Amino acid sequence: MATILPEAARHVRRLEAQLLAEIGRWGYDEIILPTFEYLDVLAPGLEPDLIEKCFTFADRTTGRIMLLRPDATAQIARTVAMGMVGSRLPLKLSYRASVFRHEPEHAGRDREIFQVGAELIGADDAAADTEIISLLIDCLRHVGLRSFKISLGHVGFFKGLLVRAGLTGDGQKRAEQAAARKDLPRLQEILTEERVSKSFVRAILEAPELCGQAEVLARGRRLAAGEKPLLQALDRLTKVYRCLCDAGHEDVLFLDLGEFRGFDYYDGVVFDVFAEGIGVELGGGGRYDHLIGRFGRDIPSTGFALNVDRLFRGLDLASRTNDVAARNGQGRGDRTKRGT
């Protein structure tokens, strides 16, 4: 649990304001979400692993279990499904919120996470995927982050490989988790336990290492071997990648056919943001066409969230690096970020 001291607080608030201003310039309206919810109301949008990480307590009046917000996207999905923001689509919503997740001590992850995000709800085409990623890129550049990369993939490709190989439901879940961590030895163990044939094992183990530019897509098509769901995922990914390149973003993109987000509700094009010197992603997002349907009817959607704390560190590290490089003529700046 962190206390942000005055000087750093000014920088953080300015960073949040800059992000929201840029998102607002794209036509996204801010929504303020409740800090806690009833567990039974929000649970349809949360997978079991995340529910286990929730901070819960009893409502003194009713005895019902409540939880501190663990995920803003699930809250927005519930809000949209209940018709609270109207029925006119597409919806463009933004937010800044803290999410709370229990992490083991010394796990290197905060239990309170400051986020700024955007959701594009009601549009299901490559143009919508391109817009949300372009918005993310503009936000990062607007706040002054110059050196970053976006890992771009489609969860349908790797999931399709697992389905084709005939894994059990539990085996598929464990394989997805291993692939998300790029833990190939563990992935191979799972495939052995599931008695997957050697030809399918080779394709599954190759996919998480397929990272690069357009040549990755060609290799992915060979691994797809004519399977329609795999080819459909690659077609969508190819279209989005080309649109982003045409928009001048090729230099910050790389393709990753083993890309997975940490939430089960993603089912299409997904992405993560990385910056030099920060060992974890600064944020990310993707398409979740069936999450809102857990609370009502399916509405195709996509969005992203940025971890403000990590983005702050990325900007601070870049500033320090530039200062060191320019010490001969420009001097050096310094900032203190946090206290506890």
C-alpha positions, -999 to 999 in steps of 0.1 A, spaced: 0 0 0 16 32 -11 14 68 0 21 92 -28 39 123 -14 31 159 -25 56 164 -53 48 130 -69 11 135 -63 12 166 -84 29 147 -112 4 118 -110 -26 141 -110 -12 160 -140 -6 127 -158 -41 115 -152 -55 148 -164 -34 146 -196 -46 111 -203 -82 119 -198 -80 151 -218 -65 132 -248 -91 104 -244 -118 131 -242 -105 147 -274 -114 114 -292 -150 117 -280 -149 95 -249 -171 106 -219 -159 99 -184 -178 76 -161 -172 75 -123 -176 40 -110 -184 29 -74 -155 18 -53 -173 -13 -40 -201 -36 -53 -222 -65 -42 -203 -97 -50 -233 -115 -64 -240 -86 -88 -205 -83 -102 -195 -120 -100 -208 -129 -135 -181 -106 -150 -153 -120 -129 -135 -153 -133 -129 -174 -102 -92 -166 -100 -100 -129 -98 -127 -134 -72 -102 -152 -50 -81 -120 -51 -109 -97 -41 -110 -79 -8 -145 -87 6 -166 -76 36 -201 -79 48 -228 -53 43 -238 -43 79 -274 -39 69 -281 -69 48 -252 -93 55 -246 -96 18 -209 -99 7 -194 -68 -9 -161 -64 -26 -137 -36 -34 -136 -30 -72 -112 -56 -87 -118 -47 -124 -132 -15 -139 -142 -32 -173 -165 -56 -156 -182 -27 -138 -187 -9 -170 -201 -40 -186 -226 -43 -158 -235 -6 -161 -241 -9 -199 -261 -41 -196 -284 -25 -170 -291 3 -195 -278 30 -172 -259 49 -200 -287 45 -225 -291 22 -255 -276 43 -282 -245 26 -297 -216 29 -300 -207 41 -266 -174 57 -258 -166 58 -221 -134 67 -201 -126 63 -165 -99 68 -138 -102 44 -109 -83 24 -84 -87 -14 -85 -79 -36 -56 -65 -71 -58 -49 -92 -31 -14 -102 -40 10 -123 -19 36 -102 0 68 -98 -20 50 -107 -53 62 -74 -68 26 -62 -75 6 -35 -58 -27 -43 -42 -41 -9 -51 -37 -1 -88 -44 34 -103 -58 31 -137 -70 53 -166 -89 36 -193 -112 38 -223 -139 15 -236 -155 14 -271 -188 -4 -268 -210 -15 -297 -186 -17 -326 -174 -50 -340 -149 -44 -368 -112 -39 -375 -118 -1 -375 -129 -2 -338 -99 -23 -328 -76 1 -347 -92 31 -331 -87 19 -295 -51 10 -301 -44 43 -320 -60 61 -290 -37 43 -267 -6 52 -288 -17 88 -289 -22 89 -251 13 76 -245 29 101 -269 7 129 -255 22 124 -220 57 123 -234 65 85 -235 87 81 -266 102 46 -263 75 19 -260 63 -11 -279 29 -26 -283 25 -64 -285 -4 -73 -307 -21 -106 -310 -54 -125 -312 -65 -148 -284 -85 -168 -309 -54 -181 -326 -38 -198 -297 -71 -210 -282 -79 -224 -316 -47 -244 -316 -57 -258 -282 -92 -267 -292 -79 -285 -323 -55 -305 -302 -84 -318 -281 -74 -305 -246 -98 -308 -217 -114 -277 -204 -91 -277 -174 -61 -285 -195 -69 -257 -219 -72 -232 -190 -38 -243 -176 -22 -241 -210 -35 -206 -216 -21 -195 -183 13 -210 -191 13 -194 -225 5 -160 -210 36 -163 -188 56 -176 -218 64 -206 -196 71 -231 -224 85 -259 -201 52 -258 -181 32 -256 -213 50 -288 -226 43 -306 -193 6 -298 -196 4 -310 -232 21 -342 -221 -3 -347 -193 -32 -341 -218 -16 -367 -242 -16 -343 -271 -1 -357 -303 34 -346 -313 23 -327 -344 -1 -306 -324 25 -301 -296 50 -286 -321 24 -261 -333 13 -251 -298 48 -247 -285 59 -227 -315 30 -201 -313 42 -183 -281 76 -177 -298 61 -163 -330 70 -127 -324 80 -101 -350 65 -83 -380 44 -93 -410 64 -126 -415 48 -139 -383 14 -139 -399 27 -160 -428 40 -186 -404 8 -185 -384 -11 -194 -416 10 -224 -421 4 -235 -385 -34 -230 -390 -33 -257 -417 -66 -245 -432 -86 -245 -399 -113 -218 -403 -113 -204 -367 -75 -200 -368 -76 -183 -402 -104 -160 -391 -84 -149 -361 -53 -142 -384 -75 -124 -409 -87 -100 -383 -53 -95 -368 -38 -89 -402 -64 -63 -410 -58 -44 -377 -20 -46 -381 -21 -32 -416 -45 -4 -406 -22 6 -378 8 5 -401 -10 26 -426 -16 51 -398 21 54 -392 24 32 -361 45 4 -375 76 14 -355 59 8 -321 42 -25 -330 52 -61 -329 31 -92 -335 29 -120 -309 7 -150 -318 10 -162 -282 -3 -130 -268 -28 -134 -239 -43 -109 -215 -48 -118 -178 -86 -120 -181 -108 -148 -195 -133 -124 -211 -109 -113 -239 -119 -131 -271 -104 -112 -300 -75 -88 -308 -55 -81 -277 -24 -60 -269 0 -51 -241 23 -20 -238 59 -23 -227 86 4 -221 123 -1 -217 135 -6 -182 100 -16 -168 99 -53 -164 61 -56 -166 34 -42 -190 23 -6 -185 -12 -16 -195 -31 -32 -223 -65 -43 -234 -84 -59 -262 -117 -71 -275 -144 -86 -252 -175 -93 -273 -192 -115 -247 -185 -99 -213 -215 -76 -214 -236 -107 -223 -228 -122 -189 -250 -94 -174 -276 -92 -203 -272 -93 -241 -239 -96 -259 -225 -63 -272 -192 -63 -290 -167 -41 -272 -130 -33 -269 -109 -11 -246 -77 -6 -227 -64 4 -193 -31 20 -183 -15 14 -150 -8 50 -140 19 41 -115 39 21 -140 34 47 -167 47 73 -142 78 51 -135 83 47 -173 83 84 -178 105 90 -148 130 64 -160 131 78 -195 136 113 -181 165 101 -159 180 82 -188 179 113 -210 194 133 -182 223 109 -178 229 110 -215 229 147 -215 249 154 -183 277 170 -202 256 199 -213 221 198 -199 224 187 -163 203 163 -145 168 163 -130 155 142 -102 121 133 -87 110 114 -57 79 94 -64 66 75 -35 67 71 3 52 44 25 
